[in-house]
Amino acid sequence: MCQTSKMPKISENARQIVERIHEFEQRYERPAGSVTLLAVSKKQSPESIREAYGAGIRDYGENYLQEAEAKITFLQDLDVRWHFIGPIQSNKTRAIANLFHWVHSVDRLKIAQRLSEQRDRGLPPLNICIQVNLAAEGSKSGVSPAHAESLCVAVDALAGLKLRGLMAIPEPLDDFAAQRAQFHRLAELYRSIKPRVCCFDTLSMGMSGDFEAAIAEGSTMVRIGTALFGPRM
Ligand SMILES: *Cc1c(COP(=O)(O)O)cnc(C)c1O
């Protein structure tokens, strides 16, 4: 029987990625089920998201508010958790605070305060990860490792938010040991801050090219786009 080529591809990719995540949990002595797959659906169609949903994926990450608003409206019938993972402009915080379940890219207190104030009081607190810039230079977003702890303590005090952990987008590297070394730095920072905040349980690290190294170093959420959906539009 002849099948259209696209549908089985995303579900087949999803199956393989989930299998590899389980394999890496075992290999690196992580508890089974401790790593969540966050499907990064930026620049992917709503139809592709439906296919991934059909394969059992329930967490989706978006980088651009306008694009995400349209998809979230269109896919209202799906029971998914939406994660905002892109740079945040302060005039967009109200929409972000109320459309998403998680925000991974908070790197300054002013943005956190706005998200907290603008989150609808009828909704549960918005889950937050603080984005850390491991490179400590250049134009990338993220708080410096040196300032991460004080930012976490301040964000943890905001009523509309629930601080869950740290996120980073390290430099893409090919060498496995070098990838691990970068993730190790974030994991160390996470462990040093954990005693000072209430509900730290999330290390958002690892993408298509480096999620094995991230899981080896303690990632609890891998953000995977191209390996799941293929190239972006
Ligand atoms: C695009 C993006 C990803 C996914 O990257 P892939 O290499 O396609 O897996 C993960 N995290 C963030 C923050 C992104 O912007």
The ligand as an SDF file (V2000), in Angstrom:
LIG
                    3D

 15 15  0  0  0  0  0  0  0  0999 V2000
   15.5600   26.2270   17.9790 C   0  0  0  0  0  0  0  0  0  0  0  0
   15.8550   25.9200   19.4040 C   0  0  0  0  0  0  0  0  0  0  0  0
   16.0330   24.5890   19.8350 C   0  0  0  0  0  0  0  0  0  0  0  0
   16.0020   23.3770   18.9190 C   0  0  0  0  0  0  0  0  0  0  0  0
   17.1490   23.2930   18.1410 O   0  0  0  0  0  0  0  0  0  0  0  0
   17.3910   22.0150   17.1870 P   0  0  0  0  0  0  0  0  0  0  0  0
   18.8560   22.0940   16.9250 O   0  0  0  0  0  0  0  0  0  0  0  0
   16.5580   22.2230   15.9750 O   0  0  0  0  0  0  0  0  0  0  0  0
   17.0280   20.8100   17.9460 O   0  0  0  0  0  0  0  0  0  0  0  0
   16.2280   24.3790   21.1910 C   0  0  0  0  0  0  0  0  0  0  0  0
   16.2500   25.4000   22.0720 N   0  0  0  0  0  0  0  0  0  0  0  0
   16.0880   26.6690   21.6970 C   0  0  0  0  0  0  0  0  0  0  0  0
   16.1160   27.7470   22.7140 C   0  0  0  0  0  0  0  0  0  0  0  0
   15.8990   26.9850   20.3450 C   0  0  0  0  0  0  0  0  0  0  0  0
   15.7570   28.2690   19.9910 O   0  0  0  0  0  0  0  0  0  0  0  0
  1  2  1  0
  2  3  1  0
  2 14  2  0
  3  4  1  0
  3 10  2  0
  4  5  1  0
  5  6  1  0
  6  7  2  0
  6  8  1  0
  6  9  1  0
 10 11  1  0
 11 12  2  0
 12 13  1  0
 12 14  1  0
 14 15  1  0
M  END
$$$$
